[in-house]
């Protein structure tokens, strides 16, 4: 707003601070966005609303006659927000699920409520806005019912936005939903950076474990080695690492051989390094405030850790490993197996990578810690030893290949400038002037630094160009690891069916990795044409595949369906080709199940081989996330029914224009699943950061359908680092809890933003509960530790209550809810304390002293 004021816009009575601005809009800083305490900017009579909103009659089917009871006082429709001269800050109404949760959650389509329509009518017809700026990622406007593309007068996004130019600040790493905003609400996007990342680090008991491992390394050959291993095992049990590492039954390490002791310590060390090096977004991003060079280091370390064949750049860990005659891929594999020497070597290589990148950054910064364009020294030409080379030499890597380092560090120097450049406010001013905003790709800045600098109008990619050959190569590694792991855990048996989730965002960021994974499971490969477009597939022979074809059930998000209909077509063809291949059924599970289903249901094999599902056109998500967030469900069966109801629309490549309700085949296919599988592709957004992950998880749905009632094994592939991992869902949820929710570095970073920080905490706790509801994937100790960290600590408890009573009430309520639903067993004492606190915070919100 200050930038607008300085550029000649009429902005009046601007408050002094962001906090004061928020209070002016909300009146009461503790008011939630759907509470009556919001500032009322305008009261619209029902007569005025109906006269100015020609489509209001269509809303009555879902919401009755206006004004309804959302954003209304019973007589008028209320517009929330506040005007500052020619700038109006409005609060977009909610989707409306809290109005009639169960009916709306189960309905296949809906409509905006009267209050939602009145808000946009006000902006269009009464306030006469010249432009609207939507903030954040994402709102409700672009997800309102209507066609997927080519909006018409019958589509709600078109009705609502009317003729106002729609500008939209959108996170640079989310090109898929940004594309939906463009397609369905005519938005011009302006990208903004995700928060600067840092390594999660270690704390409390984890830090003590790390110190014990250091002692073991020094003293393992003395008499103290056995004693230290005993202490390490005890400590592991104390901090619940025994859930991730198989510790021997024995109470004393004296019965173990030296190699066995090394192996235990190696596994613990590897787990600690996994936690320590996980990337954390620190706090929140402030528009127009680029990170300091120091804050950019973790991002650059991760950029340096990936090989970039297309740029002919070798990753820094690989260059370092080569210099000591080792192959980095082999070090990764040995480290994963817990071989102590290589766990330690990998940690040393990681630390050397960080030191070299820090040396580059420190040579570039000015007194304010910003990247100084003037200080750009050309070390390559002035005969001085480059600081990063100096850093590597000091750590003992004297033989690093300088010819390989040169292109890598020139690239990193370029990336550093881009990360610290700032055009987010400039992009907005250009857009408001009606000027051209430079387009640029969206995606993960680590995988594709071309996303930087931000402030661009995001585009995605040519959907026909994926999966790329590089994505196919990466996908094969992950699927082979997944199948090996499941085989190992399952007595040498391959899984017959894997239920997979496909998202739009991660396929754009990874150029179709998840897509290629499913093709590889079935045993099909994409065949690009001369222009690199993928419109054809062929089956890989069973000899070449060397294993059975795995059956799949593919659940596509609504966004994937909108963006990648061609790819859904390819997947459906792959499954049908496999089902019709004349191969023995013990080597082709797709054919095995399709033949069984065809016979059971009286269908042709081709019809029975329907495996690609999503929502009905114009509808998004299973809405389990909304039911969990609003606590509007009684038993898990309701959540499972919502999933089957909303996600059971089948895609058919023989009739590609229609998403047809086919719940029968959806259920029959899920019934055979032994494994559920999702991908994590970005360090910024993990399993408990957003509710979409558990919203699309079918683990308990499959268990409820299977004849034996057995819960399938849930796996998550983590391709956020150069060393891709396949973990169980529970392992991933534990890793998430340790690195974020329970990590002082993360929660203090959030709480530095005050009101909003507490909301982030409560949101993450609700998302953690979502994993209990859909997959039973949360260990009891996670909730116990949340209670210890935020409730039992008197000082922390007061802080949270003072900063944001509403979100704190939500946290206390969620803990009581997880106990009430049987997901958390705890002492009566804890529960009494929570009930007292709930009453206390309730009184505070009501203003009772």
Secondary structure, DSSP 8 states (H G I E B T S, - for coil): -HHHHHTT----S--SSHHHHHHHHHSSTT--TTSTTS-EEEEEEHHHHHHH-TTHHHHHHHH-STT-SSSB-SSEEEEEEEEETTEEEE-----STTTSHHHHHH-S-----HHHHHHHHIIIIIS--SEEEE-SS--SGGGSSS-SSS--TTSHHHHHHTT-EEEEEEETT-HHHHHHHHHHH-EEEEEE----EEE----HHHHHHHHHHHHHHHHTTSTTHHHHHHHHHHHHHHTTGGGTS---S-S-GGGS-HHHHHHHHHHHHHHHHHHHT-EEE-S---TT----TGGGHHHHHHHHTS-BGGGTB--HHHHHHHHTT--HHHHHHHHHTT-HHHHHHHHHHHHHHHHHHHHHHHTTB-TTSSB-STT---TTTSS---HHHHHHHHTT-TT--HHHHHHHHHHHHHHHHHHH---HHHHHHHHHTT----EEE-S-TTT-GGG-SSSSEEE---GGG-S-HHHHHHHHHHHHHHHHHHHHHTTT---SEEEEEE-HHHHHHTTSHHHHHHHHHHTEEEEE-TTS-EEEEEE--HHHH-S-B-EEEEEE-HHHHHH-HHHHHHHHHHHHHHHHS---GGGBHHHHHHHHHHHHHT--HHHH---EEE--TT--S-SHHHHHHTT--SSHHHHHHHHHHHH-EE--GGGTT--EE-HHHHHHHHTT-SEEEEEE--SSS-TTTSSHHHHT--HHHHHHHSTT----EEEEEE-SSSS-EEEEHHHHHHHHIIIIIT-HHHHHHHHTTTHHHHHHHHHHHHHHHHHHHHH----HHHHHHHHIIIIISHHHHHHHHHH-HHHHHHHHHHHHHHHHTTS----HHHHHHHHHHHHHHHHHHHT--
